Amino acid sequence: MEIKEKKLYLEYIHAYENKPTLVFLHDSLGCTQLWRDFPTRLSEALQYNVLVYDRLGYGKSDPMPTHERSNNYMELEADVLNDLLNELKIHNAILFGHSDGGTIALIMAGKYPEKVKAVICEAGHIFVEDVTLKGVYDAWDAYKTTDLARRLQKYHGDKVEVLFKAWTETWTRESYRDWNIENILGNITCPLLFIQGEQDEYGTLNQVEKTITQVKGYSEKYIIPEVGHTPHKEIPEVVLKKSVEFLQLNLF
């Protein structure tokens, strides 16, 4: 689908009339394919429609014009998501976002609350922490010293170099240390579930606590021991079960 003259790859299954649509938002190195069967399984468990898409520069979408990003790039991604939902006439979205995708989900719910029925934020960020930067630097080392680039090319093709630079250079530049979206959280009125692994290598539990205490709607945290940054991959059955329970209890 074309949004602002850029082609975004998406997979949209509208199988249930008058039901919400689960919208999956991938992380900073992710794409539609890397969600594997998780979106389909959650959709089938709830009998909700499902939309998964690649942001610009990722997966099968058009490449980024440059690796240079503004500090508010995730706020701009929320605007693109709003445009995408408008094009597809989706006005009852349930957002499931991981990492950067979780942050975009929070921003979307704060900026466009009329479209969002609930948010499941997995390992999202609302500000920059030292542990986040360490994780980014470790990933950069892995990119230079292991076959990480080759493995990412399987999903992103020749866009890998640009998207990796976009992520690492943005998060590690001095001006980005002040990035913060806490001012948006008070506009979130829909139910929110924040999922985080206790051993998340990119963020502390402060991300969770400072999010759920500032939103206006019902909020709940789900902290998982001995799990890292990607609970939906590390323990998919647990995350599926919790997500289904949360949505069934909090959507009317």
C-alpha positions in Angstrom: 0.0 0.0 0.0 1.2 3.5 -0.8 1.4 6.0 2.0 2.9 9.4 1.3 4.2 8.2 -2.0 6.1 5.3 -0.3 5.1 1.6 -0.7 4.6 -0.2 2.6 4.3 -4.0 2.6 1.4 -5.3 4.7 -0.6 -8.4 5.4 -4.2 -7.7 6.3 -6.7 -10.4 7.2 -10.2 -9.1 7.6 -12.1 -12.3 8.5 -14.4 -11.1 11.2 -17.1 -8.5 10.7 -17.6 -5.9 13.5 -14.5 -7.1 15.4 -11.4 -5.2 16.3 -8.2 -5.4 14.3 -4.9 -6.5 15.9 -2.1 -4.3 14.6 1.5 -5.6 15.0 4.4 -3.1 15.2 7.8 -4.6 14.9 11.1 -3.6 16.6 14.1 -1.6 15.3 15.5 -4.6 13.3 12.2 -6.4 12.7 9.6 -6.9 9.9 6.4 -8.8 9.2 8.2 -12.1 8.5 10.0 -12.0 11.9 6.8 -12.1 13.8 6.4 -15.7 12.5 3.0 -17.2 13.4 2.4 -15.1 16.6 0.0 -12.6 15.0 -2.1 -15.4 13.4 -2.3 -17.4 16.6 -3.4 -14.4 18.7 -5.9 -13.5 16.0 -7.4 -17.0 15.9 -7.5 -17.2 19.7 -9.6 -14.0 19.9 -11.3 -14.2 16.5 -10.1 -10.7 15.7 -8.8 -9.3 12.4 -5.1 -8.8 12.0 -2.8 -6.3 10.3 1.0 -6.7 10.2 3.2 -4.4 8.2 6.8 -3.4 7.5 7.7 0.2 8.3 9.6 2.2 5.6 13.1 0.8 5.2 12.2 -2.7 6.6 11.3 -6.1 5.2 9.5 -5.7 1.8 8.7 -2.0 2.1 10.5 0.7 0.2 13.9 1.7 1.5 14.6 4.7 3.7 15.8 7.7 1.7 18.7 8.1 4.2 19.9 6.6 7.5 19.6 10.0 9.1 16.6 10.3 11.4 15.1 13.1 13.5 14.8 12.6 17.2 11.0 12.3 16.9 11.2 9.6 14.3 8.8 7.3 16.3 6.3 10.1 16.7 6.4 10.4 12.9 5.9 6.6 12.6 2.7 7.0 14.6 1.5 9.5 12.1 2.2 7.0 9.3 0.3 4.4 11.2 -2.6 6.7 11.5 -2.6 7.3 7.7 -2.4 3.6 7.1 -5.4 2.9 9.4 -7.3 5.6 7.6 -6.6 4.0 4.2 -7.8 0.6 5.5 -10.8 2.2 7.3 -9.7 0.6 10.6 -11.1 2.6 13.5 -11.0 -0.1 16.3 -7.3 -1.1 16.4 -5.6 -3.1 19.2 -1.9 -2.3 19.0 0.7 -5.0 19.9 4.1 -3.4 19.6 7.5 -4.7 20.5 10.5 -2.4 21.4 10.4 0.5 19.0 7.0 -0.8 17.9 5.8 -0.7 21.6 6.9 2.9 21.8 5.0 3.7 18.5 1.9 2.0 19.9 2.0 4.2 23.0 2.5 7.4 20.9 -0.4 6.3 18.6 -2.7 5.7 21.5 -1.8 9.1 22.9 -2.1 11.1 19.7 -5.1 9.3 18.1 -7.0 7.8 21.0 -10.3 7.6 19.0 -8.8 4.8 16.9 -7.2 2.6 19.6 -9.2 0.2 21.8 -6.2 -1.2 23.7 -2.4 -1.4 23.7 -0.1 -4.3 24.5 3.4 -2.8 24.8 6.2 -5.3 24.9 9.6 -3.9 26.0 8.9 -0.4 24.8 10.8 2.7 25.8 9.6 6.1 26.9 13.1 7.6 27.6 16.8 6.6 27.0 18.7 4.6 29.6 22.3 3.6 29.9 21.4 -0.1 29.6 19.6 0.7 26.3 22.8 2.3 24.9 24.9 -0.6 26.1 22.5 -2.9 24.2 22.8 -0.9 21.1 26.6 -0.8 21.3 26.7 -4.6 21.9 24.5 -5.1 18.8 26.8 -2.9 16.8 29.8 -5.0 17.9 27.9 -8.1 16.9 27.1 -6.6 13.5 30.8 -6.0 12.9 32.2 -9.3 14.3 29.5 -12.0 13.6 27.2 -13.0 10.7 24.4 -10.7 12.0 24.4 -8.6 8.8 24.0 -11.7 6.7 21.2 -13.0 8.8 19.3 -9.7 8.6 19.7 -9.6 4.8 17.5 -12.6 4.7 14.6 -10.4 5.8 15.6 -6.9 4.7 17.7 -7.5 1.6 20.1 -4.7 0.6 18.4 -2.3 3.1 20.3 -3.7 6.0 23.2 -1.3 6.2 20.9 1.8 6.1 18.4 0.5 8.7 21.1 -0.6 11.0 22.9 2.7 10.9 19.5 4.5 11.3 18.9 2.6 14.6 22.4 2.7 16.1 23.4 6.2 15.1 20.2 7.8 16.2 20.1 6.1 19.7 23.8 6.7 20.4 24.1 10.4 19.4 24.3 12.9 22.1 21.2 14.9 21.2 19.1 11.8 21.5 19.8 11.4 25.2 17.0 13.9 26.0 14.4 12.0 23.9 11.3 11.4 26.1 7.6 10.7 25.5 6.3 11.0 29.0 4.3 14.1 28.0 2.2 11.9 25.7 1.3 9.2 28.3 -1.4 11.3 30.0 -3.4 11.2 26.8 -3.7 7.4 26.8 -7.2 6.4 28.0 -7.5 2.9 26.6 -6.5 -0.3 28.5 -2.7 -0.9 28.5 -0.8 -4.1 29.2 3.0 -3.6 29.5 5.0 -6.8 29.1 8.7 -6.9 30.0 11.3 -9.5 30.6 13.1 -9.1 33.9 16.4 -9.6 32.1 15.6 -7.3 29.2 19.0 -6.1 27.9 17.6 -2.9 26.5 15.6 -1.4 29.3 14.9 -1.5 33.1 11.6 -1.8 34.9 11.6 2.0 35.2 10.2 2.0 31.7 7.3 -0.1 32.8 6.6 1.7 36.1 6.8 5.2 34.7 4.5 4.3 31.9 1.7 2.5 33.7 1.6 5.2 36.5 1.1 8.1 34.0 -1.5 6.8 31.6 -5.2 7.7 32.3 -6.8 4.4 31.4 -6.6 1.0 33.1 -3.0 -0.2 33.1 -1.4 -3.5 34.0 2.2 -4.7 34.1 3.4 -8.3 33.4 7.0 -8.8 34.4 8.4 -12.2 33.4 11.4 -13.6 35.3 14.4 -15.1 33.4 13.3 -13.6 30.1 15.0 -11.0 27.9 14.0 -8.4 25.3 11.7 -10.6 23.2 9.2 -12.4 25.3 6.9 -13.2 22.4 9.7 -15.3 20.8 11.3 -16.6 24.0 8.1 -17.8 25.7 5.3 -17.4 23.1 2.7 -19.6 24.8 2.9 -17.5 28.0 2.6 -14.2 26.1 -0.3 -15.5 24.0 -2.2 -16.6 27.1 -1.7 -13.4 29.0 -2.6 -11.3 25.9 -5.8 -13.2 25.3 -6.8 -12.9 29.0 -6.1 -9.2 29.1 -8.0 -8.4 26.0 -11.0 -10.6 26.9 -11.3 -9.0 30.3 -10.8 -5.4 29.3 -12.6 -5.0 25.9 -16.4 -4.6 26.1 
